Amino acid sequence: MLKNRNIYLTATFLMGFVGLLIPSKVLAQYNYYSSPSFSFNQNNYPPIGATYSRGSSTKKPVQRPTFNQTDRTTNNQSGRISATNNPLPYIRNKKLSTKIREEFLQDLAKQLPPDEAKGVRELMEKNDMVQVLAGSARLQGLNSSKKEDLLAFWYGQQWAVANQQAFPSSQQYKGISSQLQRSIAQSSIAKMDNTELQTFFEQLAYPQVIQKANYQAYRKYGKQDSINRMSKATREGLKKIGVDFQNVRLTDDGFTSS
């Protein structure tokens, strides 16, 4: 357990068995949008879709995505999904995964006292955060092997934090996925090779897990000042990729201008 007088609270994240300890204000306010991985991938994010595409107010009919039964299969009756064997939209290279995790931890360590950085490293070496995130997406009925579904999980979370709302419902995530399915073919992601896909999605996984756990904990414990700071950082970061969620509603069909 991390020992530090700045310890806030424990956020139990995903599937009942992965507990993330939120050790300090510094870690809780980690901003992905100011990280080297975001700068590297800044031009790779696809537009959100026909209904809401980087500020566009053009509205077109939205088709709901379809999922077969295997996409929703869990490994036990409680609805939990394994954090070790979820399919991904690429063939995973273990050496590359280790490299990406190490780069993230090195970036994070610049913001943390040494004892906290050591604790976070131990946590992330013990728990596979890429699989944790994929499992969380599948708990929402999404298919973790589909690029549009993993991106929908990310976009939906960013919308919630930017607007200080609850995380989307399963159907709302699927609506976002439907929008992305139509736009992703025209994005740079469609041209990525296996290594590029793995790098892009795994660089997203670590900050998304941290953001999700902290945001849930802040809402639970009424830390409004921290919520405000996280929301502001997220809005400013999204604008770097041409997305402004402040006047956007989220429905079962995805995003639409309000």
MARDREN-869332 format. One record per residue: residue number from 1; x, y, z of N, C-alpha, C in turn. Coordinates in nm, 2 decimals, m for minus. Layout:
N
<NUM; <X; Y; Z>; <X; Y; Z>; <X; Y; Z>>
...
***
This chain:
258
<1; <0.08; m0.12; 0.00>; <0.00; 0.00; 0.00>; <0.09; 0.12; 0.00>>
<2; <0.04; 0.22; m0.07>; <0.12; 0.35; m0.08>; <0.11; 0.42; 0.05>>
<3; <0.22; 0.47; 0.10>; <0.22; 0.54; 0.23>; <0.26; 0.69; 0.20>>
<4; <0.16; 0.77; 0.22>; <0.18; 0.92; 0.20>; <0.07; 0.99; 0.26>>
<5; <0.10; 1.10; 0.33>; <m0.01; 1.17; 0.40>; <m0.10; 1.24; 0.31>>
<6; <m0.07; 1.25; 0.18>; <m0.16; 1.31; 0.08>; <m0.26; 1.21; 0.03>>
<7; <m0.26; 1.09; 0.08>; <m0.35; 0.98; 0.03>; <m0.49; 1.03; 0.05>>
<8; <m0.57; 1.03; m0.06>; <m0.71; 1.07; m0.06>; <m0.80; 0.96; m0.02>>
<9; <m0.81; 0.86; m0.11>; <m0.92; 0.76; m0.10>; <m0.88; 0.65; m0.20>>
<10; <m0.95; 0.54; m0.18>; <m0.93; 0.42; m0.27>; <m1.05; 0.41; m0.36>>
<11; <m1.02; 0.41; m0.49>; <m1.13; 0.39; m0.59>; <m1.13; 0.25; m0.64>>
<12; <m1.23; 0.17; m0.62>; <m1.24; 0.04; m0.68>; <m1.28; 0.04; m0.82>>
<13; <m1.20; 0.01; m0.91>; <m1.22; 0.03; m1.05>; <m1.23; m0.10; m1.12>>
<14; <m1.35; m0.12; m1.19>; <m1.37; m0.24; m1.27>; <m1.39; m0.37; m1.20>>
<15; <m1.48; m0.45; m1.24>; <m1.48; m0.59; m1.22>; <m1.46; m0.64; m1.08>>
<16; <m1.46; m0.56; m0.99>; <m1.46; m0.60; m0.85>; <m1.33; m0.65; m0.79>>
<17; <m1.22; m0.65; m0.87>; <m1.10; m0.70; m0.82>; <m0.98; m0.62; m0.85>>
<18; <m0.99; m0.52; m0.93>; <m0.87; m0.43; m0.96>; <m0.89; m0.30; m0.88>>
<19; <m0.82; m0.28; m0.77>; <m0.84; m0.16; m0.69>; <m0.73; m0.06; m0.72>>
<20; <m0.76; 0.06; m0.75>; <m0.66; 0.16; m0.78>; <m0.66; 0.26; m0.67>>
<21; <m0.54; 0.27; m0.61>; <m0.52; 0.37; m0.50>; <m0.48; 0.50; m0.56>>
<22; <m0.56; 0.60; m0.53>; <m0.53; 0.74; m0.57>; <m0.45; 0.81; m0.47>>
<23; <m0.32; 0.82; m0.49>; <m0.23; 0.85; m0.38>; <m0.21; 1.00; m0.35>>
<24; <m0.24; 1.09; m0.45>; <m0.21; 1.23; m0.42>; <m0.28; 1.32; m0.52>>
<25; <m0.29; 1.45; m0.48>; <m0.34; 1.55; m0.57>; <m0.27; 1.55; m0.71>>
<26; <m0.14; 1.52; m0.71>; <m0.06; 1.53; m0.83>; <m0.11; 1.42; m0.93>>
<27; <m0.12; 1.30; m0.88>; <m0.16; 1.19; m0.96>; <m0.30; 1.21; m1.01>>
<28; <m0.39; 1.25; m0.92>; <m0.53; 1.27; m0.95>; <m0.55; 1.37; m1.06>>
<29; <m0.46; 1.46; m1.07>; <m0.48; 1.57; m1.17>; <m0.39; 1.55; m1.29>>
<30; <m0.34; 1.42; m1.31>; <m0.26; 1.40; m1.42>; <m0.33; 1.43; m1.55>>
<31; <m0.27; 1.50; m1.64>; <m0.34; 1.55; m1.76>; <m0.28; 1.49; m1.88>>
<32; <m0.35; 1.40; m1.94>; <m0.31; 1.33; m2.06>; <m0.28; 1.43; m2.17>>
<33; <m0.36; 1.53; m2.18>; <m0.35; 1.62; m2.29>; <m0.22; 1.71; m2.29>>
<34; <m0.15; 1.70; m2.19>; <m0.02; 1.77; m2.18>; <0.10; 1.67; m2.19>>
<35; <0.07; 1.55; m2.22>; <0.17; 1.44; m2.22>; <0.23; 1.43; m2.35>>
<36; <0.35; 1.37; m2.36>; <0.42; 1.34; m2.49>; <0.34; 1.25; m2.58>>
<37; <0.27; 1.15; m2.52>; <0.19; 1.06; m2.60>; <0.08; 1.13; m2.67>>
<38; <0.01; 1.23; m2.61>; <m0.09; 1.30; m2.67>; <m0.04; 1.38; m2.79>>
<39; <0.07; 1.45; m2.76>; <0.14; 1.53; m2.87>; <0.17; 1.45; m2.99>>
<40; <0.22; 1.32; m2.96>; <0.25; 1.23; m3.07>; <0.13; 1.19; m3.15>>
<41; <0.02; 1.17; m3.09>; <m0.10; 1.12; m3.15>; <m0.21; 1.23; m3.18>>
<42; <m0.17; 1.35; m3.16>; <m0.28; 1.46; m3.17>; <m0.35; 1.46; m3.30>>
<43; <m0.29; 1.43; m3.41>; <m0.36; 1.43; m3.54>; <m0.42; 1.30; m3.58>>
<44; <m0.42; 1.20; m3.49>; <m0.48; 1.07; m3.52>; <m0.62; 1.05; m3.48>>
<45; <m0.68; 1.14; m3.41>; <m0.81; 1.12; m3.36>; <m0.92; 1.14; m3.47>>
<46; <m1.00; 1.04; m3.49>; <m1.10; 1.06; m3.60>; <m1.21; 1.15; m3.56>>
<47; <m1.28; 1.22; m3.65>; <m1.40; 1.29; m3.62>; <m1.51; 1.21; m3.56>>
<48; <m1.59; 1.26; m3.48>; <m1.69; 1.19; m3.41>; <m1.80; 1.13; m3.49>>
<49; <m1.83; 1.18; m3.61>; <m1.93; 1.12; m3.69>; <m2.01; 1.23; m3.76>>
<50; <m2.12; 1.18; m3.83>; <m2.20; 1.27; m3.91>; <m2.28; 1.36; m3.83>>
<51; <m2.33; 1.31; m3.71>; <m2.42; 1.39; m3.63>; <m2.34; 1.51; m3.56>>
<52; <m2.22; 1.48; m3.52>; <m2.14; 1.58; m3.45>; <m2.00; 1.55; m3.49>>
<53; <m1.94; 1.63; m3.58>; <m1.81; 1.60; m3.63>; <m1.72; 1.73; m3.62>>
<54; <m1.65; 1.74; m3.51>; <m1.55; 1.85; m3.49>; <m1.62; 1.98; m3.51>>
<55; <m1.73; 2.01; m3.45>; <m1.79; 2.14; m3.46>; <m1.90; 2.15; m3.56>>
<56; <m1.91; 2.04; m3.64>; <m2.01; 2.05; m3.75>; <m2.15; 2.04; m3.69>>
<57; <m2.25; 2.11; m3.74>; <m2.39; 2.10; m3.70>; <m2.47; 2.02; m3.79>>
<58; <m2.41; 1.97; m3.90>; <m2.48; 1.89; m3.99>; <m2.54; 1.76; m3.93>>
<59; <m2.67; 1.74; m3.95>; <m2.73; 1.62; m3.89>; <m2.77; 1.53; m4.00>>
<60; <m2.74; 1.40; m3.98>; <m2.78; 1.29; m4.07>; <m2.84; 1.18; m3.99>>
<61; <m2.91; 1.09; m4.05>; <m2.97; 0.98; m3.98>; <m2.86; 0.89; m3.91>>
<62; <m2.89; 0.85; m3.79>; <m2.79; 0.77; m3.72>; <m2.83; 0.62; m3.72>>
<63; <m2.74; 0.54; m3.76>; <m2.77; 0.39; m3.75>; <m2.72; 0.34; m3.62>>
<64; <m2.80; 0.26; m3.55>; <m2.75; 0.19; m3.43>; <m2.66; 0.08; m3.47>>
<65; <m2.55; 0.05; m3.39>; <m2.47; m0.06; m3.42>; <m2.53; m0.19; m3.38>>
<66; <m2.49; m0.30; m3.44>; <m2.54; m0.43; m3.40>; <m2.42; m0.51; m3.34>>
<67; <m2.46; m0.59; m3.24>; <m2.36; m0.67; m3.17>; <m2.41; m0.82; m3.16>>
<68; <m2.32; m0.91; m3.20>; <m2.37; m1.05; m3.18>; <m2.35; m1.10; m3.04>>
<69; <m2.40; m1.21; m3.01>; <m2.40; m1.26; m2.88>; <m2.26; m1.28; m2.82>>
<70; <m2.16; m1.32; m2.90>; <m2.03; m1.34; m2.85>; <m1.97; m1.21; m2.80>>
<71; <m2.01; m1.10; m2.86>; <m1.95; m0.97; m2.82>; <m1.98; m0.94; m2.67>>
<72; <m2.09; m1.00; m2.62>; <m2.13; m0.96; m2.48>; <m2.11; m1.08; m2.38>>
<73; <m2.04; m1.18; m2.43>; <m2.02; m1.29; m2.34>; <m1.93; m1.26; m2.22>>
<74; <m1.97; m1.30; m2.10>; <m1.89; m1.28; m1.99>; <m1.84; m1.42; m1.94>>
<75; <m1.74; m1.42; m1.85>; <m1.68; m1.54; m1.81>; <m1.74; m1.60; m1.68>>
<76; <m1.85; m1.54; m1.62>; <m1.92; m1.60; m1.51>; <m2.05; m1.53; m1.50>>
<77; <m2.13; m1.59; m1.41>; <m2.27; m1.54; m1.40>; <m2.28; m1.40; m1.33>>
<78; <m2.18; m1.35; m1.27>; <m2.19; m1.22; m1.20>; <m2.17; m1.11; m1.30>>
<79; <m2.14; m1.14; m1.42>; <m2.12; m1.03; m1.52>; <m1.98; m0.98; m1.53>>
<80; <m1.89; m1.04; m1.46>; <m1.75; m0.99; m1.46>; <m1.68; m1.04; m1.59>>
<81; <m1.58; m0.97; m1.64>; <m1.51; m1.01; m1.76>; <m1.36; m1.01; m1.72>>
<82; <m1.30; m1.11; m1.77>; <m1.16; m1.13; m1.74>; <m1.07; m1.01; m1.78>>
<83; <m0.97; m0.98; m1.70>; <m0.88; m0.87; m1.73>; <m0.76; m0.92; m1.79>>
<84; <m0.76; m1.04; m1.85>; <m0.64; m1.09; m1.91>; <m0.66; m1.15; m2.05>>
<85; <m0.78; m1.16; m2.10>; <m0.80; m1.23; m2.23>; <m0.90; m1.16; m2.32>>
<86; <m0.92; m1.03; m2.30>; <m1.01; m0.96; m2.39>; <m0.94; m0.93; m2.52>>
<87; <m1.02; m0.95; m2.63>; <m0.96; m0.93; m2.77>; <m0.94; m0.78; m2.79>>
<88; <m0.84; m0.75; m2.87>; <m0.80; m0.61; m2.90>; <m0.80; m0.59; m3.06>>
<89; <m0.80; m0.47; m3.11>; <m0.80; m0.45; m3.25>; <m0.67; m0.46; m3.32>>
<90; <m0.57; m0.53; m3.25>; <m0.44; m0.55; m3.31>; <m0.38; m0.67; m3.24>>
<91; <m0.27; m0.72; m3.30>; <m0.20; m0.83; m3.24>; <m0.10; m0.77; m3.14>>
<92; <m0.11; m0.81; m3.02>; <m0.03; m0.74; m2.92>; <0.12; m0.79; m2.91>>
<93; <0.21; m0.70; m2.92>; <0.35; m0.73; m2.90>; <0.39; m0.70; m2.75>>
<94; <0.43; m0.80; m2.68>; <0.46; m0.78; m2.54>; <0.57; m0.68; m2.51>>
<95; <0.67; m0.68; m2.60>; <0.78; m0.59; m2.58>; <0.74; m0.44; m2.60>>
<96; <0.65; m0.42; m2.70>; <0.60; m0.29; m2.72>; <0.51; m0.24; m2.61>>
<97; <0.43; m0.33; m2.56>; <0.35; m0.30; m2.44>; <0.43; m0.26; m2.32>>
<98; <0.54; m0.33; m2.30>; <0.63; m0.29; m2.19>; <0.69; m0.15; m2.21>>
<99; <0.73; m0.13; m2.33>; <0.79; 0.00; m2.37>; <0.69; 0.11; m2.34>>
<100; <0.57; 0.10; m2.39>; <0.47; 0.20; m2.37>; <0.44; 0.23; m2.23>>
<101; <0.42; 0.12; m2.15>; <0.40; 0.13; m2.01>; <0.51; 0.21; m1.94>>
<102; <0.64; 0.17; m1.98>; <0.75; 0.24; m1.92>; <0.76; 0.39; m1.95>>
<103; <0.73; 0.42; m2.07>; <0.73; 0.56; m2.11>; <0.62; 0.64; m2.03>>
<104; <0.50; 0.58; m2.01>; <0.40; 0.64; m1.93>; <0.45; 0.66; m1.79>>
<105; <0.51; 0.56; m1.73>; <0.55; 0.57; m1.59>; <0.66; 0.67; m1.58>>
<106; <0.75; 0.68; m1.67>; <0.86; 0.78; m1.67>; <0.80; 0.92; m1.67>>
<107; <0.70; 0.94; m1.76>; <0.63; 1.07; m1.77>; <0.56; 1.11; m1.64>>
<108; <0.49; 1.01; m1.58>; <0.42; 1.03; m1.46>; <0.51; 1.05; m1.34>>
<109; <0.63; 0.99; m1.34>; <0.72; 1.00; m1.23>; <0.78; 1.14; m1.22>>
<110; <0.77; 1.22; m1.33>; <0.82; 1.36; m1.32>; <0.73; 1.44; m1.24>>
<111; <0.60; 1.40; m1.21>; <0.51; 1.47; m1.14>; <0.49; 1.42; m1.00>>
<112; <0.56; 1.31; m0.96>; <0.53; 1.24; m0.83>; <0.65; 1.24; m0.74>>
<113; <0.63; 1.24; m0.61>; <0.74; 1.21; m0.52>; <0.79; 1.07; m0.55>>
<114; <0.92; 1.04; m0.52>; <0.97; 0.90; m0.55>; <0.89; 0.79; m0.49>>
<115; <0.85; 0.80; m0.36>; <0.77; 0.69; m0.30>; <0.64; 0.66; m0.37>>
<116; <0.57; 0.77; m0.41>; <0.45; 0.75; m0.49>; <0.47; 0.69; m0.62>>
<117; <0.58; 0.74; m0.69>; <0.61; 0.69; m0.82>; <0.64; 0.54; m0.82>>
<118; <0.71; 0.49; m0.71>; <0.74; 0.35; m0.69>; <0.61; 0.27; m0.67>>
<119; <0.52; 0.33; m0.59>; <0.39; 0.26; m0.57>; <0.31; 0.24; m0.70>>
<120; <0.30; 0.35; m0.78>; <0.22; 0.34; m0.90>; <0.29; 0.24; m1.00>>
<121; <0.42; 0.24; m1.00>; <0.49; 0.14; m1.09>; <0.45; 0.00; m1.04>>
<122; <0.46; m0.03; m0.92>; <0.42; m0.16; m0.87>; <0.28; m0.20; m0.90>>
<123; <0.19; m0.11; m0.89>; <0.05; m0.13; m0.93>; <0.04; m0.17; m1.07>>
<124; <0.10; m0.09; m1.16>; <0.08; m0.11; m1.30>; <0.16; m0.22; m1.36>>
<125; <0.27; m0.27; m1.29>; <0.34; m0.39; m1.33>; <0.26; m0.51; m1.29>>
<126; <0.18; m0.50; m1.18>; <0.10; m0.61; m1.14>; <m0.03; m0.63; m1.21>>
<127; <m0.09; m0.52; m1.25>; <m0.22; m0.52; m1.32>; <m0.20; m0.47; m1.47>>
<128; <m0.25; m0.54; m1.56>; <m0.24; m0.51; m1.70>; <m0.35; m0.41; m1.73>>
<129; <m0.32; m0.28; m1.74>; <m0.42; m0.17; m1.75>; <m0.48; m0.17; m1.89>>
<130; <m0.41; m0.22; m1.99>; <m0.47; m0.23; m2.12>; <m0.59; m0.33; m2.12>>
<131; <m0.56; m0.45; m2.06>; <m0.67; m0.54; m2.05>; <m0.78; m0.50; m1.95>>
<132; <m0.74; m0.43; m1.85>; <m0.84; m0.37; m1.76>; <m0.94; m0.28; m1.83>>
<133; <m0.88; m0.19; m1.92>; <m0.97; m0.10; m1.99>; <m1.05; m0.17; m2.10>>
<134; <m1.00; m0.27; m2.16>; <m1.07; m0.35; m2.26>; <m1.19; m0.43; m2.19>>
<135; <m1.16; m0.48; m2.07>; <m1.27; m0.55; m2.00>; <m1.38; m0.45; m1.96>>
<136; <m1.34; m0.33; m1.92>; <m1.44; m0.23; m1.88>; <m1.53; m0.20; m2.00>>
<137; <m1.47; m0.18; m2.12>; <m1.55; m0.15; m2.24>; <m1.64; m0.27; m2.27>>
<138; <m1.60; m0.39; m2.25>; <m1.69; m0.50; m2.28>; <m1.80; m0.51; m2.17>>
<139; <m1.78; m0.47; m2.05>; <m1.89; m0.46; m1.95>; <m2.00; m0.37; m2.00>>
<140; <m1.97; m0.27; m2.09>; <m2.07; m0.18; m2.14>; <m2.13; m0.24; m2.27>>
<141; <m2.10; m0.36; m2.30>; <m2.16; m0.42; m2.42>; <m2.08; m0.39; m2.55>>
<142; <m1.97; m0.33; m2.53>; <m1.89; m0.29; m2.65>; <m1.79; m0.41; m2.68>>
<143; <m1.74; m0.41; m2.81>; <m1.65; m0.51; m2.85>; <m1.51; m0.46; m2.85>>
<144; <m1.43; m0.51; m2.76>; <m1.30; m0.45; m2.74>; <m1.20; m0.48; m2.86>>
<145; <m1.25; m0.56; m2.95>; <m1.16; m0.59; m3.07>; <m1.19; m0.49; m3.18>>
<146; <m1.29; m0.40; m3.16>; <m1.32; m0.30; m3.27>; <m1.27; m0.16; m3.23>>
<147; <m1.20; m0.10; m3.33>; <m1.14; 0.03; m3.31>; <m1.25; 0.13; m3.27>>
<148; <m1.36; 0.13; m3.34>; <m1.46; 0.23; m3.31>; <m1.52; 0.21; m3.17>>
<149; <m1.53; 0.09; m3.12>; <m1.58; 0.07; m2.98>; <m1.49; 0.12; m2.88>>
<150; <m1.36; 0.09; m2.89>; <m1.26; 0.14; m2.79>; <m1.26; 0.29; m2.79>>
<151; <m1.26; 0.35; m2.91>; <m1.26; 0.50; m2.92>; <m1.39; 0.56; m2.87>>
<152; <m1.51; 0.49; m2.89>; <m1.63; 0.54; m2.83>; <m1.63; 0.54; m2.68>>
<153; <m1.56; 0.44; m2.62>; <m1.54; 0.44; m2.48>; <m1.46; 0.56; m2.43>>
<154; <m1.36; 0.59; m2.51>; <m1.28; 0.71; m2.47>; <m1.35; 0.84; m2.49>>
<155; <m1.42; 0.86; m2.61>; <m1.49; 0.98; m2.64>; <m1.60; 1.00; m2.53>>
<156; <m1.67; 0.90; m2.50>; <m1.78; 0.91; m2.41>; <m1.74; 0.95; m2.27>>
<157; <m1.62; 0.90; m2.23>; <m1.57; 0.94; m2.10>; <m1.52; 1.08; m2.10>>
<158; <m1.46; 1.13; m2.21>; <m1.41; 1.27; m2.22>; <m1.53; 1.36; m2.22>>
<159; <m1.64; 1.33; m2.28>; <m1.76; 1.41; m2.28>; <m1.81; 1.42; m2.14>>
<160; <m1.82; 1.31; m2.06>; <m1.87; 1.31; m1.93>; <m1.78; 1.40; m1.84>>
<161; <m1.65; 1.39; m1.85>; <m1.56; 1.47; m1.76>; <m1.57; 1.62; m1.80>>
<162; <m1.57; 1.64; m1.93>; <m1.57; 1.78; m1.98>; <m1.70; 1.85; m1.93>>
<163; <m1.81; 1.78; m1.92>; <m1.94; 1.84; m1.89>; <m1.98; 1.81; m1.75>>
<164; <m1.90; 1.74; m1.67>; <m1.92; 1.71; m1.53>; <m2.06; 1.63; m1.52>>
<165; <m2.07; 1.53; m1.60>; <m2.18; 1.44; m1.61>; <m2.14; 1.30; m1.57>>
<166; <m2.25; 1.22; m1.54>; <m2.22; 1.07; m1.52>; <m2.17; 1.01; m1.65>>
<167; <m2.09; 0.90; m1.63>; <m2.04; 0.83; m1.75>; <m2.16; 0.78; m1.83>>
<168; <m2.15; 0.77; m1.97>; <m2.26; 0.73; m2.05>; <m2.31; 0.59; m2.02>>
<169; <m2.43; 0.57; m2.07>; <m2.49; 0.44; m2.05>; <m2.44; 0.35; m2.17>>
<170; <m2.47; 0.22; m2.16>; <m2.42; 0.13; m2.26>; <m2.47; 0.17; m2.40>>
<171; <m2.60; 0.20; m2.41>; <m2.66; 0.24; m2.53>; <m2.60; 0.37; m2.59>>
<172; <m2.56; 0.46; m2.50>; <m2.50; 0.59; m2.55>; <m2.36; 0.56; m2.60>>
<173; <m2.29; 0.47; m2.54>; <m2.16; 0.43; m2.59>; <m2.17; 0.37; m2.73>>
<174; <m2.27; 0.29; m2.75>; <m2.30; 0.22; m2.88>; <m2.33; 0.32; m2.98>>
<175; <m2.41; 0.43; m2.94>; <m2.44; 0.53; m3.04>; <m2.32; 0.61; m3.08>>
<176; <m2.23; 0.63; m2.99>; <m2.10; 0.70; m3.03>; <m2.02; 0.61; m3.13>>
<177; <m2.02; 0.48; m3.10>; <m1.95; 0.38; m3.18>; <m2.01; 0.39; m3.32>>
<178; <m2.14; 0.40; m3.33>; <m2.20; 0.40; m3.47>; <m2.16; 0.52; m3.54>>
<179; <m2.14; 0.64; m3.48>; <m2.09; 0.76; m3.54>; <m1.95; 0.74; m3.59>>
<180; <m1.87; 0.68; m3.50>; <m1.73; 0.66; m3.54>; <m1.71; 0.56; m3.65>>
<181; <m1.79; 0.46; m3.66>; <m1.78; 0.36; m3.76>; <m1.79; 0.43; m3.90>>
<182; <m1.86; 0.53; m3.91>; <m1.87; 0.60; m4.04>; <m1.76; 0.70; m4.07>>
<183; <m1.69; 0.74; m3.97>; <m1.59; 0.84; m3.99>; <m1.45; 0.78; m3.98>>
<184; <m1.43; 0.67; m3.92>; <m1.30; 0.62; m3.89>; <m1.23; 0.58; m4.02>>
<185; <m1.31; 0.54; m4.12>; <m1.25; 0.50; m4.25>; <m1.17; 0.61; m4.32>>
<186; <m1.21; 0.74; m4.29>; <m1.14; 0.85; m4.35>; <m1.03; 0.91; m4.26>>
<187; <m1.01; 0.84; m4.15>; <m0.91; 0.90; m4.05>; <m0.78; 0.82; m4.07>>
<188; <m0.67; 0.88; m4.01>; <m0.54; 0.82; m4.02>; <m0.54; 0.68; m3.95>>
<189; <m0.63; 0.65; m3.86>; <m0.63; 0.52; m3.79>; <m0.65; 0.41; m3.89>>
<190; <m0.73; 0.44; m3.99>; <m0.76; 0.33; m4.09>; <m0.64; 0.29; m4.17>>
<191; <m0.53; 0.37; m4.17>; <m0.41; 0.34; m4.25>; <m0.30; 0.29; m4.16>>
<192; <m0.33; 0.28; m4.03>; <m0.22; 0.24; m3.93>; <m0.19; 0.09; m3.95>>
<193; <m0.06; 0.06; m3.93>; <m0.03; m0.08; m3.93>; <m0.04; m0.13; m3.79>>
<194; <m0.01; m0.26; m3.76>; <m0.04; m0.32; m3.63>; <0.04; m0.25; m3.52>>
<195; <0.16; m0.22; m3.54>; <0.24; m0.15; m3.44>; <0.19; m0.01; m3.41>>
<196; <0.15; 0.06; m3.51>; <0.09; 0.19; m3.49>; <m0.04; 0.19; m3.41>>
<197; <m0.12; 0.09; m3.44>; <m0.25; 0.07; m3.37>; <m0.23; 0.04; m3.23>>
<198; <m0.13; m0.05; m3.20>; <m0.10; m0.09; m3.06>; <m0.05; 0.04; m2.99>>
<199; <0.04; 0.11; m3.05>; <0.09; 0.23; m2.98>; <m0.02; 0.33; m2.95>>
<200; <m0.10; 0.36; m3.04>; <m0.21; 0.46; m3.02>; <m0.30; 0.41; m2.91>>
<201; <m0.35; 0.29; m2.92>; <m0.45; 0.25; m2.82>; <m0.39; 0.23; m2.68>>
<202; <m0.27; 0.18; m2.67>; <m0.21; 0.16; m2.54>; <m0.16; 0.28; m2.48>>
<203; <m0.13; 0.38; m2.56>; <m0.10; 0.51; m2.50>; <m0.22; 0.58; m2.44>>
<204; <m0.34; 0.54; m2.49>; <m0.46; 0.60; m2.44>; <m0.50; 0.53; m2.31>>
<205; <m0.47; 0.40; m2.30>; <m0.52; 0.31; m2.19>; <m0.49; 0.36; m2.05>>
<206; <m0.36; 0.40; m2.03>; <m0.31; 0.43; m1.90>; <m0.38; 0.56; m1.84>>
<207; <m0.37; 0.67; m1.92>; <m0.44; 0.79; m1.87>; <m0.59; 0.78; m1.86>>
<208; <m0.65; 0.69; m1.94>; <m0.79; 0.68; m1.93>; <m0.83; 0.61; m1.80>>
<209; <m0.76; 0.50; m1.77>; <m0.78; 0.43; m1.64>; <m0.77; 0.53; m1.52>>
<210; <m0.67; 0.61; m1.52>; <m0.65; 0.70; m1.41>; <m0.76; 0.81; m1.41>>
<211; <m0.79; 0.86; m1.52>; <m0.90; 0.96; m1.53>; <m1.03; 0.91; m1.48>>
<212; <m1.06; 0.79; m1.52>; <m1.19; 0.73; m1.49>; <m1.20; 0.70; m1.34>>
<213; <m1.09; 0.64; m1.28>; <m1.09; 0.61; m1.14>; <m1.10; 0.74; m1.05>>
<214; <m1.03; 0.84; m1.09>; <m1.03; 0.97; m1.01>; <m1.16; 1.04; m1.03>>
<215; <m1.22; 1.04; m1.15>; <m1.34; 1.12; m1.17>; <m1.45; 1.05; m1.09>>
<216; <m1.46; 0.92; m1.09>; <m1.56; 0.84; m1.01>; <m1.55; 0.87; m0.87>>
<217; <m1.42; 0.87; m0.82>; <m1.40; 0.90; m0.68>; <m1.43; 1.04; m0.64>>
<218; <m1.40; 1.14; m0.72>; <m1.43; 1.28; m0.69>; <m1.58; 1.30; m0.68>>
<219; <m1.65; 1.24; m0.77>; <m1.80; 1.25; m0.77>; <m1.86; 1.19; m0.65>>
<220; <m1.80; 1.07; m0.61>; <m1.86; 1.00; m0.49>; <m1.83; 1.08; m0.37>>
<221; <m1.72; 1.14; m0.35>; <m1.68; 1.21; m0.23>; <m1.70; 1.36; m0.24>>
<222; <m1.77; 1.41; m0.34>; <m1.80; 1.55; m0.35>; <m1.68; 1.65; m0.36>>
<223; <m1.58; 1.61; m0.43>; <m1.46; 1.69; m0.44>; <m1.48; 1.79; m0.56>>
<224; <m1.56; 1.89; m0.54>; <m1.60; 1.97; m0.66>; <m1.49; 2.05; m0.72>>
<225; <m1.40; 2.10; m0.63>; <m1.28; 2.18; m0.68>; <m1.20; 2.09; m0.78>>
<226; <m1.18; 1.97; m0.74>; <m1.10; 1.87; m0.82>; <m1.17; 1.84; m0.95>>
<227; <m1.30; 1.82; m0.94>; <m1.38; 1.80; m1.06>; <m1.37; 1.91; m1.15>>
<228; <m1.38; 2.04; m1.10>; <m1.37; 2.15; m1.19>; <m1.24; 2.16; m1.26>>
<229; <m1.13; 2.13; m1.19>; <m1.00; 2.13; m1.25>; <m0.98; 2.03; m1.36>>
<230; <m1.03; 1.91; m1.33>; <m1.02; 1.80; m1.43>; <m1.11; 1.83; m1.55>>
<231; <m1.23; 1.89; m1.53>; <m1.32; 1.92; m1.64>; <m1.25; 2.03; m1.73>>
<232; <m1.19; 2.13; m1.67>; <m1.13; 2.24; m1.74>; <m1.02; 2.18; m1.83>>
<233; <m0.93; 2.10; m1.77>; <m0.82; 2.04; m1.84>; <m0.86; 1.96; m1.96>>
<234; <m0.97; 1.88; m1.94>; <m1.02; 1.80; m2.04>; <m1.08; 1.88; m2.16>>
<235; <m1.16; 1.99; m2.13>; <m1.21; 2.07; m2.23>; <m1.10; 2.14; m2.31>>
<236; <m1.00; 2.19; m2.24>; <m0.89; 2.25; m2.32>; <m0.82; 2.15; m2.40>>
<237; <m0.80; 2.03; m2.35>; <m0.73; 1.93; m2.43>; <m0.81; 1.89; m2.55>>
<238; <m0.94; 1.87; m2.54>; <m1.02; 1.83; m2.65>; <m1.02; 1.93; m2.76>>
<239; <m1.01; 2.06; m2.73>; <m1.01; 2.16; m2.83>; <m0.88; 2.15; m2.92>>
<240; <m0.78; 2.09; m2.86>; <m0.66; 2.07; m2.94>; <m0.68; 1.97; m3.06>>
<241; <m0.78; 1.89; m3.05>; <m0.81; 1.80; m3.16>; <m0.94; 1.84; m3.23>>
<242; <m0.98; 1.97; m3.20>; <m1.10; 2.02; m3.27>; <m1.23; 1.98; m3.22>>
<243; <m1.24; 1.94; m3.09>; <m1.37; 1.90; m3.03>; <m1.41; 1.99; m2.92>>
<244; <m1.53; 2.04; m2.93>; <m1.58; 2.12; m2.82>; <m1.71; 2.06; m2.78>>
<245; <m1.71; 2.00; m2.66>; <m1.83; 1.93; m2.61>; <m1.92; 2.01; m2.52>>
<246; <m1.90; 2.14; m2.51>; <m1.98; 2.22; m2.41>; <m2.12; 2.24; m2.46>>
<247; <m2.14; 2.24; m2.59>; <m2.28; 2.26; m2.64>; <m2.33; 2.13; m2.71>>
<248; <m2.29; 2.02; m2.66>; <m2.32; 1.89; m2.73>; <m2.39; 1.80; m2.63>>
<249; <m2.50; 1.75; m2.68>; <m2.58; 1.65; m2.60>; <m2.54; 1.51; m2.63>>
<250; <m2.55; 1.42; m2.54>; <m2.53; 1.28; m2.57>; <m2.66; 1.20; m2.55>>
<251; <m2.70; 1.13; m2.66>; <m2.82; 1.06; m2.66>; <m2.79; 0.91; m2.69>>
<252; <m2.89; 0.83; m2.70>; <m2.88; 0.69; m2.73>; <m2.82; 0.67; m2.87>>
<253; <m2.84; 0.78; m2.96>; <m2.78; 0.77; m3.09>; <m2.65; 0.84; m3.10>>
<254; <m2.59; 0.88; m2.99>; <m2.46; 0.94; m2.99>; <m2.47; 1.09; m2.97>>
<255; <m2.37; 1.16; m3.02>; <m2.36; 1.31; m3.00>; <m2.45; 1.38; m3.09>>
<256; <m2.50; 1.49; m3.04>; <m2.58; 1.58; m3.12>; <m2.57; 1.72; m3.07>>
<257; <m2.57; 1.82; m3.16>; <m2.56; 1.96; m3.11>; <m2.69; 2.00; m3.04>>
<258; <m2.67; 2.07; m2.93>; <m2.78; 2.11; m2.84>; <m2.84; 2.24; m2.89>>
***
